[in-house]
């Protein structure tokens, strides 16, 4: 939970700084960005789930 709070705090500070300096936001559009993050997470989990199956075939 500590990591989640620190990540949120870092994101908030970054967003405030970019807005204060009138810079473009360093992220994709909201829905596309969230979808991409979910895809990366699911891909990581799927690989962790199926990799032992494939690694056992080569033993």
PDBQT receptor file of N, H, CA, C and O in Angstrom, charges set to zero:
ATOM      1  N   UNK A   1       0.827  -1.190   0.000  1.00  0.00    +0.000 N 
ATOM      2  CA  UNK A   1       0.000   0.000   0.000  1.00  0.00    +0.000 C 
ATOM      3  C   UNK A   1       0.872   1.256   0.000  1.00  0.00    +0.000 C 
ATOM      4  O   UNK A   1       0.512   2.281  -0.578  1.00  0.00    +0.000 OA
ATOM      5  N   UNK A   2       2.026   1.153   0.660  1.00  0.00    +0.000 N 
ATOM      6  H   UNK A   2       2.319   0.320   1.130  1.00  0.00    +0.000 HD
ATOM      7  CA  UNK A   2       2.941   2.294   0.702  1.00  0.00    +0.000 C 
ATOM      8  C   UNK A   2       3.405   2.672  -0.702  1.00  0.00    +0.000 C 
ATOM      9  O   UNK A   2       3.523   3.856  -1.021  1.00  0.00    +0.000 OA
ATOM     10  N   UNK A   3       3.671   1.662  -1.547  1.00  0.00    +0.000 N 
ATOM     11  H   UNK A   3       3.576   0.701  -1.288  1.00  0.00    +0.000 HD
ATOM     12  CA  UNK A   3       4.117   1.917  -2.914  1.00  0.00    +0.000 C 
ATOM     13  C   UNK A   3       3.044   2.643  -3.717  1.00  0.00    +0.000 C 
ATOM     14  O   UNK A   3       3.354   3.526  -4.517  1.00  0.00    +0.000 OA
ATOM     15  N   UNK A   4       1.794   2.275  -3.505  1.00  0.00    +0.000 N 
ATOM     16  H   UNK A   4       1.542   1.558  -2.855  1.00  0.00    +0.000 HD
ATOM     17  CA  UNK A   4       0.683   2.894  -4.225  1.00  0.00    +0.000 C 
ATOM     18  C   UNK A   4       0.561   4.366  -3.834  1.00  0.00    +0.000 C 
ATOM     19  O   UNK A   4       0.379   5.229  -4.693  1.00  0.00    +0.000 OA
ATOM     20  N   UNK A   5       0.658   4.641  -2.562  1.00  0.00    +0.000 N 
ATOM     21  H   UNK A   5       0.806   3.940  -1.864  1.00  0.00    +0.000 HD
ATOM     22  CA  UNK A   5       0.562   6.022  -2.080  1.00  0.00    +0.000 C 
ATOM     23  C   UNK A   5       1.729   6.857  -2.595  1.00  0.00    +0.000 C 
ATOM     24  O   UNK A   5       1.540   7.997  -3.019  1.00  0.00    +0.000 OA
ATOM     25  N   UNK A   6       2.936   6.291  -2.559  1.00  0.00    +0.000 N 
ATOM     26  H   UNK A   6       3.089   5.365  -2.214  1.00  0.00    +0.000 HD
ATOM     27  CA  UNK A   6       4.104   7.016  -3.076  1.00  0.00    +0.000 C 
ATOM     28  C   UNK A   6       3.997   7.255  -4.579  1.00  0.00    +0.000 C 
ATOM     29  O   UNK A   6       4.371   8.327  -5.056  1.00  0.00    +0.000 OA
ATOM     30  N   UNK A   7       3.497   6.287  -5.327  1.00  0.00    +0.000 N 
ATOM     31  H   UNK A   7       3.194   5.417  -4.939  1.00  0.00    +0.000 HD
ATOM     32  CA  UNK A   7       3.321   6.455  -6.768  1.00  0.00    +0.000 C 
ATOM     33  C   UNK A   7       2.285   7.537  -7.061  1.00  0.00    +0.000 C 
ATOM     34  O   UNK A   7       2.478   8.357  -7.958  1.00  0.00    +0.000 OA
ATOM     35  N   UNK A   8       1.193   7.539  -6.312  1.00  0.00    +0.000 N 
ATOM     36  H   UNK A   8       1.036   6.872  -5.583  1.00  0.00    +0.000 HD
ATOM     37  CA  UNK A   8       0.166   8.558  -6.488  1.00  0.00    +0.000 C 
ATOM     38  C   UNK A   8       0.708   9.941  -6.147  1.00  0.00    +0.000 C 
ATOM     39  O   UNK A   8       0.460  10.904  -6.872  1.00  0.00    +0.000 OA
ATOM     40  N   UNK A   9       1.441  10.039  -5.053  1.00  0.00    +0.000 N 
ATOM     41  H   UNK A   9       1.643   9.256  -4.464  1.00  0.00    +0.000 HD
ATOM     42  CA  UNK A   9       2.026  11.317  -4.642  1.00  0.00    +0.000 C 
ATOM     43  C   UNK A   9       3.024  11.824  -5.685  1.00  0.00    +0.000 C 
ATOM     44  O   UNK A   9       3.040  13.013  -6.002  1.00  0.00    +0.000 OA
ATOM     45  N   UNK A  10       3.844  10.939  -6.210  1.00  0.00    +0.000 N 
ATOM     46  H   UNK A  10       3.832   9.972  -5.953  1.00  0.00    +0.000 HD
ATOM     47  CA  UNK A  10       4.798  11.315  -7.250  1.00  0.00    +0.000 C 
ATOM     48  C   UNK A  10       4.080  11.809  -8.502  1.00  0.00    +0.000 C 
ATOM     49  O   UNK A  10       4.481  12.805  -9.105  1.00  0.00    +0.000 OA
ATOM     50  N   UNK A  11       3.025  11.111  -8.882  1.00  0.00    +0.000 N 
ATOM     51  H   UNK A  11       2.699  10.302  -8.392  1.00  0.00    +0.000 HD
ATOM     52  CA  UNK A  11       2.240  11.527 -10.040  1.00  0.00    +0.000 C 
ATOM     53  C   UNK A  11       1.583  12.883  -9.834  1.00  0.00    +0.000 C 
ATOM     54  O   UNK A  11       1.559  13.711 -10.745  1.00  0.00    +0.000 OA
ATOM     55  N   UNK A  12       1.049  13.111  -8.640  1.00  0.00    +0.000 N 
ATOM     56  H   UNK A  12       1.067  12.438  -7.900  1.00  0.00    +0.000 HD
ATOM     57  CA  UNK A  12       0.422  14.400  -8.345  1.00  0.00    +0.000 C 
ATOM     58  C   UNK A  12       1.434  15.540  -8.402  1.00  0.00    +0.000 C 
ATOM     59  O   UNK A  12       1.161  16.593  -8.977  1.00  0.00    +0.000 OA
ATOM     60  N   UNK A  13       2.581  15.328  -7.813  1.00  0.00    +0.000 N 
ATOM     61  H   UNK A  13       2.803  14.472  -7.346  1.00  0.00    +0.000 HD
ATOM     62  CA  UNK A  13       3.624  16.366  -7.822  1.00  0.00    +0.000 C 
ATOM     63  C   UNK A  13       4.086  16.645  -9.247  1.00  0.00    +0.000 C 
ATOM     64  O   UNK A  13       4.269  17.799  -9.634  1.00  0.00    +0.000 OA
ATOM     65  N   UNK A  14       4.274  15.581 -10.023  1.00  0.00    +0.000 N 
ATOM     66  H   UNK A  14       4.126  14.643  -9.708  1.00  0.00    +0.000 HD
ATOM     67  CA  UNK A  14       4.685  15.748 -11.417  1.00  0.00    +0.000 C 
ATOM     68  C   UNK A  14       3.631  16.514 -12.206  1.00  0.00    +0.000 C 
ATOM     69  O   UNK A  14       3.962  17.411 -12.981  1.00  0.00    +0.000 OA
ATOM     70  N   UNK A  15       2.372  16.165 -12.012  1.00  0.00    +0.000 N 
ATOM     71  H   UNK A  15       2.103  15.436 -11.382  1.00  0.00    +0.000 HD
ATOM     72  CA  UNK A  15       1.286  16.861 -12.699  1.00  0.00    +0.000 C 
ATOM     73  C   UNK A  15       1.223  18.333 -12.334  1.00  0.00    +0.000 C 
ATOM     74  O   UNK A  15       1.008  19.182 -13.199  1.00  0.00    +0.000 OA
ATOM     75  N   UNK A  16       1.406  18.638 -11.068  1.00  0.00    +0.000 N 
ATOM     76  H   UNK A  16       1.580  17.948 -10.365  1.00  0.00    +0.000 HD
ATOM     77  CA  UNK A  16       1.397  20.028 -10.611  1.00  0.00    +0.000 C 
ATOM     78  C   UNK A  16       2.556  20.809 -11.235  1.00  0.00    +0.000 C 
ATOM     79  O   UNK A  16       2.372  21.934 -11.699  1.00  0.00    +0.000 OA
ATOM     80  N   UNK A  17       3.745  20.209 -11.245  1.00  0.00    +0.000 N 
ATOM     81  H   UNK A  17       3.895  19.295 -10.868  1.00  0.00    +0.000 HD
ATOM     82  CA  UNK A  17       4.905  20.884 -11.832  1.00  0.00    +0.000 C 
ATOM     83  C   UNK A  17       4.718  21.144 -13.322  1.00  0.00    +0.000 C 
ATOM     84  O   UNK A  17       5.021  22.234 -13.807  1.00  0.00    +0.000 OA
ATOM     85  N   UNK A  18       4.221  20.152 -14.044  1.00  0.00    +0.000 N 
ATOM     86  H   UNK A  18       3.975  19.267 -13.649  1.00  0.00    +0.000 HD
ATOM     87  CA  UNK A  18       4.006  20.343 -15.475  1.00  0.00    +0.000 C 
ATOM     88  C   UNK A  18       2.952  21.413 -15.727  1.00  0.00    +0.000 C 
ATOM     89  O   UNK A  18       3.097  22.209 -16.654  1.00  0.00    +0.000 OA
ATOM     90  N   UNK A  19       1.896  21.447 -14.921  1.00  0.00    +0.000 N 
ATOM     91  H   UNK A  19       1.778  20.801 -14.168  1.00  0.00    +0.000 HD
ATOM     92  CA  UNK A  19       0.866  22.473 -15.082  1.00  0.00    +0.000 C 
ATOM     93  C   UNK A  19       1.427  23.854 -14.734  1.00  0.00    +0.000 C 
ATOM     94  O   UNK A  19       1.124  24.830 -15.420  1.00  0.00    +0.000 OA
ATOM     95  N   UNK A  20       2.233  23.946 -13.686  1.00  0.00    +0.000 N 
ATOM     96  H   UNK A  20       2.479  23.153 -13.129  1.00  0.00    +0.000 HD
ATOM     97  CA  UNK A  20       2.794  25.229 -13.257  1.00  0.00    +0.000 C 
ATOM     98  C   UNK A  20       3.713  25.822 -14.326  1.00  0.00    +0.000 C 
ATOM     99  O   UNK A  20       3.731  27.037 -14.522  1.00  0.00    +0.000 OA
ATOM    100  N   UNK A  21       4.470  24.975 -15.014  1.00  0.00    +0.000 N 
ATOM    101  H   UNK A  21       4.455  23.988 -14.854  1.00  0.00    +0.000 HD
ATOM    102  CA  UNK A  21       5.376  25.448 -16.057  1.00  0.00    +0.000 C 
ATOM    103  C   UNK A  21       4.724  25.445 -17.442  1.00  0.00    +0.000 C 
ATOM    104  O   UNK A  21       5.385  25.691 -18.451  1.00  0.00    +0.000 OA
ATOM    105  N   UNK A  22       3.416  25.161 -17.473  1.00  0.00    +0.000 N 
ATOM    106  H   UNK A  22       2.879  24.961 -16.654  1.00  0.00    +0.000 HD
ATOM    107  CA  UNK A  22       2.632  25.153 -18.723  1.00  0.00    +0.000 C 
ATOM    108  C   UNK A  22       3.248  24.237 -19.781  1.00  0.00    +0.000 C 
ATOM    109  O   UNK A  22       3.347  24.594 -20.955  1.00  0.00    +0.000 OA
ATOM    110  N   UNK A  23       3.652  23.066 -19.343  1.00  0.00    +0.000 N 
ATOM    111  H   UNK A  23       3.571  22.776 -18.389  1.00  0.00    +0.000 HD
ATOM    112  CA  UNK A  23       4.201  22.051 -20.242  1.00  0.00    +0.000 C 
ATOM    113  C   UNK A  23       3.104  21.049 -20.589  1.00  0.00    +0.000 C 
ATOM    114  O   UNK A  23       2.160  20.884 -19.817  1.00  0.00    +0.000 OA
ATOM    115  N   UNK A  24       3.210  20.378 -21.733  1.00  0.00    +0.000 N 
ATOM    116  H   UNK A  24       3.977  20.512 -22.361  1.00  0.00    +0.000 HD
ATOM    117  CA  UNK A  24       2.214  19.345 -22.047  1.00  0.00    +0.000 C 
ATOM    118  C   UNK A  24       2.337  18.179 -21.071  1.00  0.00    +0.000 C 
ATOM    119  O   UNK A  24       3.434  17.831 -20.634  1.00  0.00    +0.000 OA
ATOM    120  N   UNK A  25       1.216  17.594 -20.743  1.00  0.00    +0.000 N 
ATOM    121  H   UNK A  25       0.325  17.877 -21.098  1.00  0.00    +0.000 HD
ATOM    122  CA  UNK A  25       1.199  16.494 -19.767  1.00  0.00    +0.000 C 
ATOM    123  C   UNK A  25       2.014  15.313 -20.310  1.00  0.00    +0.000 C 
ATOM    124  O   UNK A  25       1.866  14.951 -21.478  1.00  0.00    +0.000 OA
ATOM    125  N   UNK A  26       2.862  14.716 -19.486  1.00  0.00    +0.000 N 
ATOM    126  H   UNK A  26       2.982  15.011 -18.537  1.00  0.00    +0.000 HD
ATOM    127  CA  UNK A  26       3.722  13.617 -19.954  1.00  0.00    +0.000 C 
ATOM    128  C   UNK A  26       3.022  12.259 -19.905  1.00  0.00    +0.000 C 
ATOM    129  O   UNK A  26       3.558  11.289 -19.370  1.00  0.00    +0.000 OA
ATOM    130  N   UNK A  27       1.826  12.208 -20.469  1.00  0.00    +0.000 N 
ATOM    131  H   UNK A  27       1.390  12.995 -20.904  1.00  0.00    +0.000 HD
ATOM    132  CA  UNK A  27       1.058  10.964 -20.456  1.00  0.00    +0.000 C 
ATOM    133  C   UNK A  27       0.146  10.936 -21.674  1.00  0.00    +0.000 C 
ATOM    134  O   UNK A  27      -0.202  11.986 -22.213  1.00  0.00    +0.000 OA
ATOM    135  N   UNK A  28      -0.242   9.745 -22.108  1.00  0.00    +0.000 N 
ATOM    136  H   UNK A  28       0.041   8.892 -21.670  1.00  0.00    +0.000 HD
ATOM    137  CA  UNK A  28      -1.192   9.664 -23.217  1.00  0.00    +0.000 C 
ATOM    138  C   UNK A  28      -2.581  10.100 -22.746  1.00  0.00    +0.000 C 
ATOM    139  O   UNK A  28      -2.793  10.291 -21.549  1.00  0.00    +0.000 OA
ATOM    140  N   UNK A  29      -3.529  10.258 -23.676  1.00  0.00    +0.000 N 
ATOM    141  H   UNK A  29      -3.357  10.102 -24.648  1.00  0.00    +0.000 HD
ATOM    142  CA  UNK A  29      -4.895  10.583 -23.264  1.00  0.00    +0.000 C 
ATOM    143  C   UNK A  29      -5.380   9.604 -22.196  1.00  0.00    +0.000 C 
ATOM    144  O   UNK A  29      -4.968   8.444 -22.177  1.00  0.00    +0.000 OA
ATOM    145  N   UNK A  30      -6.235  10.066 -21.330  1.00  0.00    +0.000 N 
ATOM    146  H   UNK A  30      -6.569  11.008 -21.345  1.00  0.00    +0.000 HD
ATOM    147  CA  UNK A  30      -6.609   9.323 -20.117  1.00  0.00    +0.000 C 
ATOM    148  C   UNK A  30      -7.019   7.878 -20.380  1.00  0.00    +0.000 C 
ATOM    149  O   UNK A  30      -6.421   6.964 -19.811  1.00  0.00    +0.000 OA
ATOM    150  N   UNK A  31      -8.015   7.649 -21.221  1.00  0.00    +0.000 N 
ATOM    151  H   UNK A  31      -8.501   8.392 -21.682  1.00  0.00    +0.000 HD
ATOM    152  CA  UNK A  31      -8.503   6.287 -21.409  1.00  0.00    +0.000 C 
ATOM    153  C   UNK A  31      -7.452   5.414 -22.075  1.00  0.00    +0.000 C 
ATOM    154  O   UNK A  31      -7.259   4.264 -21.679  1.00  0.00    +0.000 OA
ATOM    155  N   UNK A  32      -6.778   5.943 -23.072  1.00  0.00    +0.000 N 
ATOM    156  H   UNK A  32      -6.934   6.877 -23.394  1.00  0.00    +0.000 HD
ATOM    157  CA  UNK A  32      -5.740   5.165 -23.757  1.00  0.00    +0.000 C 
ATOM    158  C   UNK A  32      -4.595   4.841 -22.802  1.00  0.00    +0.000 C 
ATOM    159  O   UNK A  32      -4.048   3.739 -22.844  1.00  0.00    +0.000 OA
ATOM    160  N   UNK A  33      -4.234   5.778 -21.954  1.00  0.00    +0.000 N 
ATOM    161  H   UNK A  33      -4.678   6.673 -21.920  1.00  0.00    +0.000 HD
ATOM    162  CA  UNK A  33      -3.156   5.541 -20.996  1.00  0.00    +0.000 C 
ATOM    163  C   UNK A  33      -3.501   4.470 -19.978  1.00  0.00    +0.000 C 
ATOM    164  O   UNK A  33      -2.690   3.590 -19.688  1.00  0.00    +0.000 OA
ATOM    165  N   UNK A  34      -4.711   4.550 -19.437  1.00  0.00    +0.000 N 
ATOM    166  H   UNK A  34      -5.369   5.265 -19.672  1.00  0.00    +0.000 HD
ATOM    167  CA  UNK A  34      -5.150   3.552 -18.459  1.00  0.00    +0.000 C 
ATOM    168  C   UNK A  34      -5.243   2.179 -19.116  1.00  0.00    +0.000 C 
ATOM    169  O   UNK A  34      -4.837   1.176 -18.528  1.00  0.00    +0.000 OA
ATOM    170  N   UNK A  35      -5.775   2.136 -20.330  1.00  0.00    +0.000 N 
ATOM    171  H   UNK A  35      -6.104   2.950 -20.807  1.00  0.00    +0.000 HD
ATOM    172  CA  UNK A  35      -5.883   0.867 -21.052  1.00  0.00    +0.000 C 
ATOM    173  C   UNK A  35      -4.496   0.274 -21.314  1.00  0.00    +0.000 C 
ATOM    174  O   UNK A  35      -4.301  -0.934 -21.180  1.00  0.00    +0.000 OA
ATOM    175  N   UNK A  36      -3.545   1.116 -21.682  1.00  0.00    +0.000 N 
ATOM    176  H   UNK A  36      -3.704   2.098 -21.791  1.00  0.00    +0.000 HD
ATOM    177  CA  UNK A  36      -2.181   0.638 -21.909  1.00  0.00    +0.000 C 
ATOM    178  C   UNK A  36      -1.545   0.083 -20.659  1.00  0.00    +0.000 C 
ATOM    179  O   UNK A  36      -0.879  -0.951 -20.703  1.00  0.00    +0.000 OA
ATOM    180  N   UNK A  37      -1.742   0.760 -19.543  1.00  0.00    +0.000 N 
ATOM    181  H   UNK A  37      -2.283   1.601 -19.507  1.00  0.00    +0.000 HD
ATOM    182  CA  UNK A  37      -1.187   0.288 -18.269  1.00  0.00    +0.000 C 
ATOM    183  C   UNK A  37      -1.808  -1.047 -17.881  1.00  0.00    +0.000 C 
ATOM    184  O   UNK A  37      -1.105  -1.953 -17.432  1.00  0.00    +0.000 OA
ATOM    185  N   UNK A  38      -3.122  -1.174 -18.052  1.00  0.00    +0.000 N 
ATOM    186  H   UNK A  38      -3.693  -0.438 -18.417  1.00  0.00    +0.000 HD
ATOM    187  CA  UNK A  38      -3.794  -2.442 -17.746  1.00  0.00    +0.000 C 
ATOM    188  C   UNK A  38      -3.263  -3.547 -18.655  1.00  0.00    +0.000 C 
ATOM    189  O   UNK A  38      -3.045  -4.671 -18.203  1.00  0.00    +0.000 OA
ATOM    190  N   UNK A  39      -3.053  -3.231 -19.936  1.00  0.00    +0.000 N 
ATOM    191  H   UNK A  39      -3.230  -2.318 -20.303  1.00  0.00    +0.000 HD
ATOM    192  CA  UNK A  39      -2.517  -4.223 -20.871  1.00  0.00    +0.000 C 
ATOM    193  C   UNK A  39      -1.127  -4.690 -20.484  1.00  0.00    +0.000 C 
ATOM    194  O   UNK A  39      -0.822  -5.880 -20.555  1.00  0.00    +0.000 OA
ATOM    195  N   UNK A  40      -0.287  -3.754 -20.076  1.00  0.00    +0.000 N 
ATOM    196  H   UNK A  40      -0.535  -2.787 -20.018  1.00  0.00    +0.000 HD
ATOM    197  CA  UNK A  40       1.070  -4.114 -19.639  1.00  0.00    +0.000 C 
ATOM    198  C   UNK A  40       1.003  -5.021 -18.414  1.00  0.00    +0.000 C 
ATOM    199  O   UNK A  40       1.712  -6.025 -18.341  1.00  0.00    +0.000 OA
ATOM    200  N   UNK A  41       0.161  -4.670 -17.461  1.00  0.00    +0.000 N 
ATOM    201  H   UNK A  41      -0.415  -3.854 -17.521  1.00  0.00    +0.000 HD
ATOM    202  CA  UNK A  41       0.028  -5.470 -16.243  1.00  0.00    +0.000 C 
ATOM    203  C   UNK A  41      -0.485  -6.868 -16.571  1.00  0.00    +0.000 C 
ATOM    204  O   UNK A  41       0.052  -7.860 -16.076  1.00  0.00    +0.000 OA
ATOM    205  N   UNK A  42      -1.527  -6.953 -17.404  1.00  0.00    +0.000 N 
ATOM    206  H   UNK A  42      -1.963  -6.148 -17.805  1.00  0.00    +0.000 HD
ATOM    207  CA  UNK A  42      -2.074  -8.263 -17.756  1.00  0.00    +0.000 C 
ATOM    208  C   UNK A  42      -1.070  -9.099 -18.540  1.00  0.00    +0.000 C 
ATOM    209  O   UNK A  42      -0.973 -10.308 -18.334  1.00  0.00    +0.000 OA
ATOM    210  N   UNK A  43      -0.321  -8.460 -19.440  1.00  0.00    +0.000 N 
ATOM    211  H   UNK A  43      -0.400  -7.477 -19.608  1.00  0.00    +0.000 HD
ATOM    212  CA  UNK A  43       0.707  -9.185 -20.175  1.00  0.00    +0.000 C 
ATOM    213  C   UNK A  43       1.767  -9.763 -19.258  1.00  0.00    +0.000 C 
ATOM    214  O   UNK A  43       2.213 -10.895 -19.448  1.00  0.00    +0.000 OA
ATOM    215  N   UNK A  44       2.168  -8.989 -18.266  1.00  0.00    +0.000 N 
ATOM    216  H   UNK A  44       1.805  -8.070 -18.112  1.00  0.00    +0.000 HD
ATOM    217  CA  UNK A  44       3.147  -9.455 -17.285  1.00  0.00    +0.000 C 
ATOM    218  C   UNK A  44       2.599 -10.655 -16.516  1.00  0.00    +0.000 C 
ATOM    219  O   UNK A  44       3.304 -11.644 -16.318  1.00  0.00    +0.000 OA
ATOM    220  N   UNK A  45       1.345 -10.565 -16.084  1.00  0.00    +0.000 N 
ATOM    221  H   UNK A  45       0.772  -9.762 -16.245  1.00  0.00    +0.000 HD
ATOM    222  CA  UNK A  45       0.733 -11.655 -15.317  1.00  0.00    +0.000 C 
ATOM    223  C   UNK A  45       0.542 -12.905 -16.170  1.00  0.00    +0.000 C 
ATOM    224  O   UNK A  45       0.774 -14.017 -15.694  1.00  0.00    +0.000 OA
ATOM    225  N   UNK A  46       0.121 -12.738 -17.429  1.00  0.00    +0.000 N 
ATOM    226  H   UNK A  46      -0.067 -11.835 -17.816  1.00  0.00    +0.000 HD
ATOM    227  CA  UNK A  46      -0.065 -13.889 -18.315  1.00  0.00    +0.000 C 
ATOM    228  C   UNK A  46       1.270 -14.579 -18.560  1.00  0.00    +0.000 C 
ATOM    229  O   UNK A  46       1.345 -15.808 -18.534  1.00  0.00    +0.000 OA
ATOM    230  N   UNK A  47       2.323 -13.802 -18.798  1.00  0.00    +0.000 N 
ATOM    231  H   UNK A  47       2.262 -12.804 -18.819  1.00  0.00    +0.000 HD
ATOM    232  CA  UNK A  47       3.637 -14.401 -19.015  1.00  0.00    +0.000 C 
ATOM    233  C   UNK A  47       4.087 -15.166 -17.770  1.00  0.00    +0.000 C 
ATOM    234  O   UNK A  47       4.603 -16.278 -17.879  1.00  0.00    +0.000 OA
ATOM    235  N   UNK A  48       3.895 -14.578 -16.589  1.00  0.00    +0.000 N 
ATOM    236  H   UNK A  48       3.476 -13.674 -16.500  1.00  0.00    +0.000 HD
ATOM    237  CA  UNK A  48       4.280 -15.259 -15.348  1.00  0.00    +0.000 C 
ATOM    238  C   UNK A  48       3.471 -16.544 -15.151  1.00  0.00    +0.000 C 
ATOM    239  O   UNK A  48       3.952 -17.501 -14.544  1.00  0.00    +0.000 OA
ATOM    240  N   UNK A  49       2.265 -16.557 -15.658  1.00  0.00    +0.000 N 
ATOM    241  H   UNK A  49       1.874 -15.780 -16.151  1.00  0.00    +0.000 HD
ATOM    242  CA  UNK A  49       1.396 -17.721 -15.498  1.00  0.00    +0.000 C 
ATOM    243  C   UNK A  49       1.762 -18.834 -16.470  1.00  0.00    +0.000 C 
ATOM    244  O   UNK A  49       1.752 -20.008 -16.100  1.00  0.00    +0.000 OA
ATOM    245  N   UNK A  50       2.092 -18.470 -17.731  1.00  0.00    +0.000 N 
ATOM    246  H   UNK A  50       2.100 -17.516 -18.031  1.00  0.00    +0.000 HD
ATOM    247  CA  UNK A  50       2.340 -19.509 -18.737  1.00  0.00    +0.000 C 
ATOM    248  C   UNK A  50       3.810 -19.885 -18.886  1.00  0.00    +0.000 C 
ATOM    249  O   UNK A  50       4.113 -20.953 -19.418  1.00  0.00    +0.000 OA
ATOM    250  N   UNK A  51       4.723 -19.043 -18.434  1.00  0.00    +0.000 N 
ATOM    251  H   UNK A  51       4.477 -18.176 -18.002  1.00  0.00    +0.000 HD
ATOM    252  CA  UNK A  51       6.139 -19.358 -18.642  1.00  0.00    +0.000 C 
ATOM    253  C   UNK A  51       6.574 -20.661 -17.964  1.00  0.00    +0.000 C 
ATOM    254  O   UNK A  51       7.375 -21.387 -18.552  1.00  0.00    +0.000 OA
ATOM    255  N   UNK A  52       6.098 -20.999 -16.767  1.00  0.00    +0.000 N 
ATOM    256  H   UNK A  52       5.447 -20.409 -16.289  1.00  0.00    +0.000 HD
ATOM    257  CA  UNK A  52       6.512 -22.294 -16.208  1.00  0.00    +0.000 C 
ATOM    258  C   UNK A  52       6.063 -23.481 -17.068  1.00  0.00    +0.000 C 
ATOM    259  O   UNK A  52       6.754 -24.499 -17.116  1.00  0.00    +0.000 OA
ATOM    260  N   UNK A  53       4.935 -23.364 -17.734  1.00  0.00    +0.000 N 
ATOM    261  H   UNK A  53       4.374 -22.537 -17.695  1.00  0.00    +0.000 HD
ATOM    262  CA  UNK A  53       4.452 -24.445 -18.591  1.00  0.00    +0.000 C 
ATOM    263  C   UNK A  53       5.436 -24.669 -19.740  1.00  0.00    +0.000 C 
ATOM    264  O   UNK A  53       5.820 -25.806 -20.014  1.00  0.00    +0.000 OA
ATOM    265  N   UNK A  54       5.842 -23.599 -20.408  1.00  0.00    +0.000 N 
ATOM    266  H   UNK A  54       5.529 -22.675 -20.186  1.00  0.00    +0.000 HD
ATOM    267  CA  UNK A  54       6.758 -23.715 -21.530  1.00  0.00    +0.000 C 
ATOM    268  C   UNK A  54       8.166 -24.082 -21.085  1.00  0.00    +0.000 C 
ATOM    269  O   UNK A  54       8.865 -24.810 -21.790  1.00  0.00    +0.000 OA
ATOM    270  N   UNK A  55       8.586 -23.596 -19.940  1.00  0.00    +0.000 N 
ATOM    271  H   UNK A  55       8.018 -23.005 -19.367  1.00  0.00    +0.000 HD
ATOM    272  CA  UNK A  55       9.921 -23.937 -19.466  1.00  0.00    +0.000 C 
ATOM    273  C   UNK A  55      10.033 -25.406 -19.089  1.00  0.00    +0.000 C 
ATOM    274  O   UNK A  55      11.105 -25.996 -19.229  1.00  0.00    +0.000 OA
ATOM    275  N   UNK A  56       8.949 -26.007 -18.613  1.00  0.00    +0.000 N 
ATOM    276  H   UNK A  56       8.079 -25.528 -18.499  1.00  0.00    +0.000 HD
ATOM    277  CA  UNK A  56       8.958 -27.433 -18.279  1.00  0.00    +0.000 C 
ATOM    278  C   UNK A  56       9.051 -28.311 -19.523  1.00  0.00    +0.000 C 
ATOM    279  O   UNK A  56       9.544 -29.437 -19.451  1.00  0.00    +0.000 OA
ATOM    280  N   UNK A  57       8.581 -27.807 -20.662  1.00  0.00    +0.000 N 
ATOM    281  H   UNK A  57       8.181 -26.892 -20.720  1.00  0.00    +0.000 HD
ATOM    282  CA  UNK A  57       8.670 -28.595 -21.904  1.00  0.00    +0.000 C 
ATOM    283  C   UNK A  57      10.102 -28.787 -22.348  1.00  0.00    +0.000 C 
ATOM    284  O   UNK A  57      10.419 -29.788 -22.991  1.00  0.00    +0.000 OA
ATOM    285  N   UNK A  58      10.967 -27.857 -22.022  1.00  0.00    +0.000 N 
ATOM    286  H   UNK A  58      10.710 -27.044 -21.500  1.00  0.00    +0.000 HD
ATOM    287  CA  UNK A  58      12.349 -27.895 -22.504  1.00  0.00    +0.000 C 
ATOM    288  C   UNK A  58      13.304 -28.575 -21.525  1.00  0.00    +0.000 C 
ATOM    289  O   UNK A  58      14.512 -28.592 -21.760  1.00  0.00    +0.000 OA
ATOM    290  N   UNK A  59      12.797 -29.121 -20.459  1.00  0.00    +0.000 N 
ATOM    291  H   UNK A  59      11.816 -29.107 -20.267  1.00  0.00    +0.000 HD
ATOM    292  CA  UNK A  59      13.658 -29.807 -19.484  1.00  0.00    +0.000 C 
ATOM    293  C   UNK A  59      13.860 -31.243 -19.878  1.00  0.00    +0.000 C 
ATOM    294  O   UNK A  59      14.555 -31.982 -19.181  1.00  0.00    +0.000 OA
TER     295      UNK A  59
